Amino acid sequence: MREVVAYEEGKNFTVKEKDRRYGLVAKNGKVLIPFDYEYLYDLKEYRYKATLSDKQFILDTVGKVIAEYGKNVTLDVDGFEGGRMNVGIMDDLSYKNALIDVNGKEIIPFAVQNIFTKLSSAEDDIPHLYMVEQRGKYGFYNRDGKLIIPIDYIDATPCRGGGGLANTQNLWALYDTTGRKTTDFIYYTVKSLGLNRFAVKLTNEDKFRLMDVTGKLICATLFDDVGKIYQWGRLPFKKGSKWGFLDKNGNEVIPAVYDEVVGFSTDNAYVVQGGRSFKIDLWGEETF
């Protein structure tokens, strides 16, 4: 038998090849999934994609068939994320997506062209709402598979920390995780910052204001730019050409004296001042 994938940390089994067929084998040599399949691929969360002839299967770690599809179905190569996975099907007329759970149950049915299971291509966060696309319009399902924001909007984006933004006539509004609209369509720009905080502009020439998830402005100060806020509760802000940090209520904690900053994804942040790069703590003291 040839080992195809090395044993991963925390797992006592791996995919192996034997006579051009693939199976799943435990470290003690026990065959968990028999060598019956032309292909076997780890989908995460103890699920595997297997192919045989014109069939595709999702299997558990003992070879039980969780779901079965034809060859015209595409399973997301990223596998399961947060207990959910994209499944696409192509017929002669269209391509449709569904979202399934680890037991093969359809959470979102084969009714939309695209389902976005991450906040963005650069982020791994699992959204509280799933943005979907159908014929160039966007809406949102919740994690239980209920359509709570209709597929009516020319643009949309899921929010960091929950909720969704929708755009009509080039203006944005905010929805919470229940599908309730918490602002009118009045904002030219909305940035989802995290921890239920948003930065909004009324016009392109306007400066940013800070807003909470209910649509309430949380401070009177205007900002030239703002960055993402992480669990440490420090929000980068820009005044003129310099950067500093606020708390989540809009109070200045670290003054705007830095040329560049990287947000507090830990209890330290990297900053640049006068060509010198160094780390500071949550109160602006240099750390070593």
C-alpha positions as CSV (number, residue, x, y, z in Angstrom):
1,M,0.0,0.0,0.0
2,R,1.2,3.5,-0.8
3,E,0.5,6.3,1.6
4,V,-1.2,9.2,-0.3
5,V,-1.5,11.7,2.5
6,A,0.6,11.8,5.7
7,Y,-1.2,11.3,9.0
8,E,-2.5,14.6,10.2
9,E,-2.2,15.7,13.7
10,G,-5.1,14.4,15.8
11,K,-6.0,11.8,13.2
12,N,-5.2,8.1,13.4
13,F,-6.0,7.3,9.8
14,T,-5.0,8.4,6.3
15,V,-5.8,7.7,2.6
16,K,-3.7,5.0,1.0
17,E,-3.5,3.5,-2.5
18,K,-3.5,-0.3,-3.4
19,D,-3.6,-1.6,-6.9
20,R,-4.7,1.8,-8.2
21,R,-7.7,1.9,-5.8
22,Y,-8.0,4.0,-2.7
23,G,-9.1,3.4,0.8
24,L,-8.8,4.8,4.4
25,V,-6.5,3.0,6.8
26,A,-5.9,3.4,10.5
27,K,-2.4,3.6,12.0
28,N,-2.9,0.1,13.4
29,G,-3.4,-1.2,9.8
30,K,-7.2,-1.7,10.0
31,V,-9.0,-0.8,6.8
32,L,-11.7,1.7,7.5
33,I,-12.9,2.5,4.0
34,P,-12.2,-0.5,1.6
35,F,-10.0,-0.1,-1.5
36,D,-12.9,0.1,-3.8
37,Y,-12.7,3.6,-5.0
38,E,-11.0,5.3,-8.0
39,Y,-10.4,8.4,-5.9
40,L,-10.6,9.4,-2.2
41,Y,-10.3,12.9,-0.9
42,D,-10.5,14.4,2.6
43,L,-13.4,16.9,2.8
44,K,-12.6,17.7,6.5
45,E,-14.8,17.1,9.5
46,Y,-14.3,13.3,9.1
47,R,-15.9,13.1,5.7
48,Y,-14.4,11.9,2.4
49,K,-15.2,12.3,-1.3
50,A,-15.0,9.0,-3.2
51,T,-15.6,8.3,-6.9
52,L,-16.5,5.0,-8.5
53,S,-17.5,4.7,-12.2
54,D,-20.1,7.4,-12.8
55,K,-20.9,7.9,-9.1
56,Q,-19.6,10.2,-6.4
57,F,-20.1,9.6,-2.7
58,I,-19.6,11.4,0.6
59,L,-18.4,8.8,3.1
60,D,-17.7,8.8,6.8
61,T,-14.6,7.3,8.3
62,V,-16.1,3.8,8.4
63,G,-17.2,3.9,4.7
64,K,-20.9,4.7,5.4
65,V,-22.4,6.5,2.4
66,I,-23.6,9.9,3.6
67,A,-24.7,11.2,0.2
68,E,-24.5,10.0,-3.4
69,Y,-24.3,12.1,-6.6
70,G,-23.7,11.7,-10.3
71,K,-20.6,12.8,-12.2
72,N,-22.2,16.1,-13.1
73,V,-22.0,17.3,-9.4
74,T,-19.1,19.3,-8.1
75,L,-18.1,19.1,-4.4
76,D,-16.3,22.1,-3.0
77,V,-12.5,21.3,-2.9
78,D,-12.3,23.2,0.4
79,G,-14.5,20.6,2.0
80,F,-16.7,21.2,5.0
81,E,-16.3,24.6,6.7
82,G,-18.3,25.1,9.9
83,G,-20.3,21.9,9.3
84,R,-21.4,23.1,5.8
85,M,-20.2,22.4,2.3
86,N,-21.0,23.8,-1.2
87,V,-22.3,21.2,-3.7
88,G,-22.8,22.3,-7.4
89,I,-24.7,20.5,-10.2
90,M,-24.4,21.2,-13.9
91,D,-27.1,20.3,-16.3
92,D,-27.6,21.3,-20.0
93,L,-29.0,24.7,-19.1
94,S,-27.5,26.0,-15.9
95,Y,-25.3,25.5,-12.9
96,K,-26.9,25.4,-9.5
97,N,-25.5,25.2,-5.9
98,A,-26.8,23.7,-2.7
99,L,-25.4,23.8,0.8
100,I,-25.3,20.5,2.7
101,D,-24.4,19.6,6.3
102,V,-22.0,16.7,7.4
103,N,-25.0,14.3,7.3
104,G,-25.8,15.1,3.6
105,K,-28.9,17.1,4.4
106,E,-29.6,20.0,2.1
107,I,-29.5,23.2,4.2
108,I,-29.9,25.4,1.1
109,P,-31.6,23.6,-1.8
110,F,-30.4,23.4,-5.4
111,A,-32.0,26.7,-6.2
112,V,-29.3,29.4,-6.6
113,Q,-26.3,29.9,-8.8
114,N,-23.7,30.7,-6.1
115,I,-23.5,30.3,-2.3
116,F,-20.7,32.3,-0.5
117,T,-19.6,30.3,2.5
118,K,-16.8,32.6,3.6
119,L,-16.7,36.3,4.3
120,S,-14.2,36.9,1.5
121,S,-11.5,35.1,-0.4
122,A,-9.0,36.5,2.0
123,E,-10.8,35.5,5.2
124,D,-11.6,32.2,6.7
125,D,-14.3,33.4,9.0
126,I,-17.6,31.5,8.8
127,P,-20.5,34.0,8.3
128,H,-23.7,34.0,10.3
129,L,-25.6,34.5,7.1
130,Y,-24.9,32.9,3.7
131,M,-25.0,35.3,0.8
132,V,-26.4,33.8,-2.4
133,E,-26.6,34.9,-6.0
134,Q,-29.2,34.2,-8.6
135,R,-29.3,35.8,-12.1
136,G,-27.1,38.7,-10.9
137,K,-29.1,39.5,-7.8
138,Y,-28.1,38.8,-4.2
139,G,-29.8,37.8,-0.9
140,F,-29.2,35.9,2.3
141,Y,-30.1,32.6,3.9
142,N,-29.5,31.9,7.6
143,R,-27.5,28.9,8.9
144,D,-30.8,27.0,9.2
145,G,-31.5,27.3,5.5
146,K,-34.2,30.0,5.7
147,L,-34.2,32.7,3.1
148,I,-34.4,35.8,5.4
149,I,-33.2,38.6,3.0
150,P,-34.8,38.3,-0.5
151,I,-32.6,37.8,-3.6
152,D,-33.5,41.2,-4.9
153,Y,-30.3,43.3,-4.6
154,I,-27.7,44.4,-7.1
155,D,-24.9,43.8,-4.6
156,A,-24.5,42.5,-1.1
157,T,-21.9,41.3,1.4
158,P,-22.0,39.3,4.6
159,C,-20.8,41.2,7.7
160,R,-17.9,40.3,10.1
161,G,-19.6,39.3,13.3
162,G,-23.1,38.8,11.8
163,G,-25.7,40.4,9.6
164,G,-25.6,41.5,6.0
165,L,-25.3,44.5,3.7
166,A,-27.5,45.0,0.7
167,N,-27.3,47.5,-2.1
168,T,-30.0,49.0,-4.3
169,Q,-29.7,52.0,-6.6
170,N,-26.0,52.2,-5.5
171,L,-26.9,52.8,-1.8
172,W,-26.4,50.4,1.1
173,A,-28.6,49.3,4.0
174,L,-27.8,47.0,6.9
175,Y,-29.7,43.9,8.0
176,D,-29.3,42.0,11.2
177,T,-29.0,38.2,11.6
178,T,-32.8,37.8,11.7
179,G,-33.3,39.6,8.4
180,R,-34.6,42.8,9.9
181,K,-33.4,46.0,8.1
182,T,-31.8,48.3,10.7
183,T,-31.0,51.2,8.4
184,D,-32.5,52.7,5.3
185,F,-30.8,52.6,1.9
186,I,-28.9,55.9,2.5
187,Y,-25.2,55.0,2.7
188,Y,-22.7,55.5,-0.2
189,T,-20.1,53.3,1.5
190,V,-20.4,50.8,4.4
191,K,-17.4,48.9,5.8
192,S,-18.0,45.9,8.1
193,L,-15.3,46.2,10.8
194,G,-16.2,43.4,13.2
195,L,-17.7,43.2,16.8
196,N,-20.9,44.7,15.3
197,R,-19.2,47.9,14.3
198,F,-19.5,49.6,10.9
199,A,-17.9,52.6,9.2
200,V,-20.3,54.6,6.9
201,K,-20.2,57.4,4.4
202,L,-23.2,59.3,3.1
203,T,-21.4,60.5,0.0
204,N,-18.1,59.8,-1.7
205,E,-16.7,63.1,-0.4
206,D,-17.9,62.4,3.2
207,K,-15.7,61.2,6.0
208,F,-16.4,57.9,7.9
209,R,-18.7,57.8,10.8
210,L,-18.9,54.8,13.3
211,M,-22.2,52.9,13.6
212,D,-23.4,49.9,15.5
213,V,-25.4,46.9,14.2
214,T,-28.7,48.7,15.1
215,G,-27.8,51.6,12.9
216,K,-27.0,54.0,15.8
217,L,-24.1,56.3,15.3
218,I,-21.8,55.6,18.3
219,C,-19.6,58.8,18.3
220,A,-19.6,62.2,16.7
221,T,-16.0,62.1,15.5
222,L,-15.4,61.9,11.7
223,F,-12.5,59.8,10.4
224,D,-10.5,59.7,7.2
225,D,-10.3,55.9,7.3
226,V,-10.8,53.0,9.7
227,G,-9.7,49.4,9.8
228,K,-10.9,46.1,11.2
229,I,-11.5,45.5,14.9
230,Y,-10.7,42.2,16.4
231,Q,-11.6,40.5,19.7
232,W,-9.1,42.7,21.6
233,G,-11.4,45.7,21.0
234,R,-9.0,48.1,19.3
235,L,-10.2,49.9,16.1
236,P,-7.6,51.5,13.9
237,F,-8.5,55.0,12.7
238,K,-6.9,57.5,10.5
239,K,-6.9,61.3,11.0
240,G,-5.1,63.1,8.2
241,S,-2.0,61.0,7.4
242,K,-1.6,59.3,10.8
243,W,-3.1,56.3,12.4
244,G,-4.2,55.5,16.0
245,F,-6.6,53.3,17.8
246,L,-10.1,53.6,19.4
247,D,-12.0,51.3,21.7
248,K,-15.2,49.8,20.3
249,N,-17.3,52.7,21.6
250,G,-15.3,55.2,19.6
251,N,-13.1,56.6,22.4
252,E,-9.5,57.4,21.5
253,V,-7.2,55.0,23.3
254,I,-3.9,55.4,21.3
255,P,-3.5,58.8,19.5
256,A,-3.0,59.0,15.8
257,V,0.8,59.3,15.6
258,Y,1.8,56.3,13.4
259,D,2.4,56.2,9.7
260,E,1.1,52.6,9.3
261,V,-0.6,50.2,11.7
262,V,-1.6,46.5,11.6
263,G,-4.7,45.8,13.8
264,F,-4.7,44.0,17.2
265,S,-5.3,40.5,16.0
266,T,-3.4,39.6,19.3
267,D,-2.7,41.7,22.3
268,N,0.0,43.4,20.3
269,A,-0.1,45.5,17.1
270,Y,2.7,46.3,14.6
271,V,3.1,50.0,13.9
272,V,5.5,52.1,11.8
273,Q,6.6,55.6,12.9
274,G,9.3,57.6,11.2
275,G,10.5,54.6,9.2
276,R,10.8,52.5,12.4
277,S,8.7,49.3,12.8
278,F,7.9,48.0,16.3
279,K,5.1,46.5,18.4
280,I,2.8,48.2,20.9
281,D,0.4,46.9,23.5
282,L,-3.3,47.7,23.9
283,W,-2.4,51.0,25.6
284,G,0.2,52.1,23.1
285,E,3.3,51.2,25.1
286,E,6.1,49.7,23.1
287,T,6.7,46.0,23.7
288,F,9.8,43.8,23.1
